[in-house]
Each structure stands twice: as C-alpha cells, then as structure tokens.
C-alpha cells in the first residue's frame, strides 16, 4: 500500500488551494465540465478510509457486516493485490489520481491499474429489473442543476472491499455520488452508501481533488 508520504513525493497528492479564482468550465450544453486529471490532497486523512468522515472512523456495522469485516481481515487478502477491480466506492477513497472524460451523453472515469467506468447521462433511464452484478455496479447518471448524480446498484459482493481497511459490502449496496466542480481547479464528490444488510444506516463520504498539470494523464499500468 502506498503511504501518504510516498504519494506526495510522486506527485499524486497535492496541497489544496480551495481558493481558486478560476471559473468553473462549462460544456456547450451549459453543464460543468468535470473533465481533467485529478489528484488527491493532503487534507484527505486518513487516505483510503471510507469511514474518514464518521466519529472515531467507525462504520455502523450490523452483526452480519461486522462478521464480514472480521472474515476479510482474517481469511482474505486485499482483492486489488489479486488484480480484482476495486470498484465503487473504493475508488472514491483511493489515494491514486484519476482522469475524467466528459461527453454529451456519457462520462468516463479512467483509473490507475487500467480500470475504467463508463456512465450514461440520461435522466430518463431507469435501473434494470434484474441487472447483472459488476464491480462498479449498474451506474446511471443525470444532472441535478450543477451536480452530476451517479446512482449505482447491483454490485458484486464476493472478494470485494469498499476501502483499504477491508470494509465489506453486500449485494444490497446502493451508492449515490454527487459530483460537482466548484471552480476551475477543484472537483468534489459527496457519496452516500446504503447497505441495509451490512450497515445499520446510510453513511456518507466526502472528498475533494485538485487538478493536475496540463501534461499529466493516466498511463498504461501492468
């Protein structure tokens, strides 16, 4: 696992400004343009922990959720070490940078390890009645004023951690992300995780990233 110090040294974490005078770029249809190469900041502590915004960094486990967590920390290893896709919400908590490519009808997130997610943007599209489970889930996007909302269900629940602390999820997990770009240099997400089998209540995760240099981009990883 990469430490906070090593991530900063390699240019993958930056010191945030949050006082940017650059205006939020807009697309031709008037929505904020989320495109860019985005890096974490040293303000995000602890990195990789989906419970960072909760008291004592403790998730609200049900008995089944706590049992699943104990199994993860005693009987399994990090799925990403086996080249299993981290998925969502884990990638929202990752210390690694990512790139966003935004089109009129679809938006793509490109991650290190050569993972990607492709989200259709269509307010009229509904979730399938019986979607095939996947690591990123069935993801549907729509605009709510200046926020891109990504609503995801149907996640694979085996050998998957939702962060770097072996926290689990069940096949009942529902994730809603609200992506905003408050200015030209920052991108922000408010993530709500709802999993009634493993957690007693929905909980949230907030994160802001800063823009990389114009020549920075995702490269092939092997």
C-alpha positions in Angstrom: 0.0 0.0 0.0 1.4 3.4 -0.9 1.8 5.8 2.1 0.7 9.4 2.2 4.4 10.5 2.1 5.2 8.4 -1.0 2.1 9.6 -2.8 3.1 13.2 -2.2 6.7 12.5 -3.3 5.5 11.0 -6.6 3.2 14.0 -7.3 0.0 12.0 -6.7 -1.1 14.1 -3.8 -1.1 17.9 -3.7 -1.6 20.7 -1.2 -5.1 22.0 -1.8 -5.9 25.6 -2.5 -9.7 25.8 -2.4 -9.5 29.5 -3.1 -9.2 29.3 -6.8 -10.2 32.3 -8.8 -10.6 30.2 -12.0 -14.2 29.9 -13.1 -15.8 26.5 -13.5 -15.5 25.5 -17.1 -18.8 24.7 -18.8 -19.7 22.4 -21.7 -21.7 23.5 -24.8 -24.9 22.5 -23.1 -24.2 24.6 -20.0 -23.2 21.9 -17.5 -20.0 22.0 -15.5 -17.2 20.3 -17.4 -15.7 17.6 -15.0 -13.0 16.6 -17.5 -9.4 16.7 -16.3 -6.7 14.8 -14.4 -7.5 14.9 -10.7 -5.2 14.3 -7.7 -5.9 13.8 -4.0 -4.7 16.3 -1.4 -3.0 16.0 2.0 -6.3 17.3 3.5 -7.8 13.8 3.0 -6.9 11.9 6.1 -6.8 9.0 6.5 -6.4 8.2 2.9 -8.2 5.0 1.7 -10.7 5.0 4.6 -14.3 5.2 3.6 -15.2 6.0 7.3 -13.0 9.1 7.5 -16.0 11.4 8.0 -17.5 9.3 10.8 -16.9 9.6 14.5 -13.8 7.6 15.5 -13.7 6.4 11.9 -16.1 3.6 12.8 -18.6 2.3 10.3 -22.1 1.4 11.6 -21.9 -2.3 11.1 -24.8 -4.7 11.6 -23.8 -8.1 13.1 -23.6 -9.5 9.6 -21.4 -6.6 8.5 -19.1 -7.0 11.4 -18.8 -10.7 10.7 -18.0 -10.0 7.1 -15.3 -7.5 8.1 -13.7 -9.9 10.6 -13.6 -12.5 7.8 -12.0 -10.0 5.4 -9.2 -9.2 7.9 -8.5 -12.8 9.0 -9.2 -15.0 6.0 -8.7 -12.9 2.9 -6.1 -10.6 1.3 -6.7 -7.3 -0.5 -8.6 -8.1 -3.7 -6.6 -5.4 -5.6 -3.4 -7.4 -4.9 -5.1 -10.2 -6.9 -5.9 -7.8 -9.8 -9.6 -7.7 -8.8 -11.2 -4.4 -9.7 -11.7 -2.1 -6.7 -14.9 -0.7 -7.9 -17.1 2.0 -6.2 -17.0 3.3 -3.5 -13.4 2.2 -3.1 -12.0 4.3 -5.9 -13.6 7.4 -4.3 -11.4 6.8 -1.3 -8.2 5.8 -3.2 -5.0 7.9 -2.9 -4.3 7.4 -6.6 -5.2 10.0 -9.2 -7.8 9.5 -12.0 -8.9 11.2 -15.2 -12.4 12.2 -16.3 -13.5 12.4 -19.9 -16.9 14.0 -20.3 -19.1 13.8 -23.4 -22.7 14.9 -24.0 -24.3 11.6 -23.2 -21.6 9.6 -21.4 -18.9 10.3 -18.9 -15.8 8.1 -18.3 -13.5 7.7 -15.3 -10.1 6.4 -16.1 -8.1 4.9 -13.2 -4.6 3.6 -12.5 -4.4 -0.2 -12.9 -6.1 0.4 -16.3 -9.6 0.3 -14.8 -12.4 2.5 -16.2 -16.1 3.2 -15.6 -18.4 4.5 -18.2 -21.6 6.2 -17.1 -24.5 7.1 -19.3 -26.0 10.5 -18.6 -29.7 10.3 -19.2 -32.4 11.5 -16.8 -35.0 9.2 -18.3 -33.1 6.0 -18.0 -34.1 3.6 -15.2 -32.3 0.8 -13.5 -32.8 -2.7 -14.9 -35.2 -5.0 -13.1 -32.6 -7.7 -12.8 -29.1 -6.2 -13.7 -26.0 -8.3 -13.9 -23.8 -7.6 -10.9 -20.4 -6.0 -11.6 -17.6 -4.3 -9.6 -18.7 -0.8 -10.4 -22.4 -1.7 -10.4 -25.1 -0.6 -12.8 -24.4 3.1 -13.0 -26.8 5.7 -14.2 -26.1 9.4 -14.3 -28.2 12.5 -14.6 -27.7 16.2 -13.9 -29.3 17.9 -10.9 -28.6 21.5 -11.6 -24.8 21.8 -11.4 -24.3 18.4 -9.8 -23.8 15.1 -11.7 -25.6 12.4 -9.8 -24.4 8.8 -10.3 -26.8 6.2 -8.9 -25.4 2.7 -8.7 -26.8 -0.7 -7.7 -26.1 -4.4 -8.5 -22.6 -4.8 -7.1 -20.6 -8.0 -6.9 -20.4 -8.8 -3.2 -17.7 -11.5 -3.2 -14.0 -10.8 -2.5 -14.6 -7.0 -2.6 -13.5 -4.4 -0.1 -15.1 -0.9 -0.2 -11.8 0.7 1.0 -8.3 -0.2 2.1 -9.4 -1.2 5.6 -11.2 -4.4 4.4 -14.6 -3.0 5.0 -17.2 -5.1 3.2 -20.4 -4.7 1.3 -23.3 -7.0 0.5 -25.3 -7.5 -2.7 -27.8 -5.0 -1.3 -25.4 -2.0 -1.5 -26.8 1.2 -3.2 -24.3 4.1 -3.9 -25.2 7.6 -4.9 -22.5 10.1 -5.8 -22.9 13.8 -6.4 -20.0 15.2 -8.4 -19.5 19.0 -8.5 -16.8 21.3 -9.8 -16.9 24.5 -7.6 -14.2 26.2 -9.5 -11.6 25.7 -12.2 -9.1 23.8 -10.0 -11.2 21.5 -7.8 -13.6 18.6 -8.2 -15.7 17.3 -5.3 -17.9 14.3 -4.5 -20.5 13.6 -1.8 -21.0 9.8 -1.7 -23.8 8.1 0.2 -23.6 4.3 0.8 -26.7 2.4 1.8 -26.4 -1.3 2.6 -29.0 -2.5 4.9 -27.6 -6.0 5.3 -24.1 -4.8 6.5 -24.8 -1.3 7.9 -27.4 0.0 10.3 -27.9 3.2 8.4 -26.7 5.0 5.3 -23.4 6.9 5.7 -21.6 9.5 3.7 -18.1 10.1 2.4 -16.9 13.5 1.1 -13.8 14.2 -0.9 -12.1 17.0 -3.0 -9.4 16.6 -5.5 -7.3 19.2 -7.3 -6.4 19.5 -11.0 -3.1 18.1 -12.2 -0.7 19.8 -14.5 -1.7 20.2 -18.2 0.6 17.4 -19.3 -0.4 14.9 -16.7 -2.5 11.9 -17.7 -3.2 8.3 -17.0 -0.8 5.8 -18.4 -1.0 2.1 -19.1 -0.4 0.0 -15.9 0.8 -3.5 -15.8 
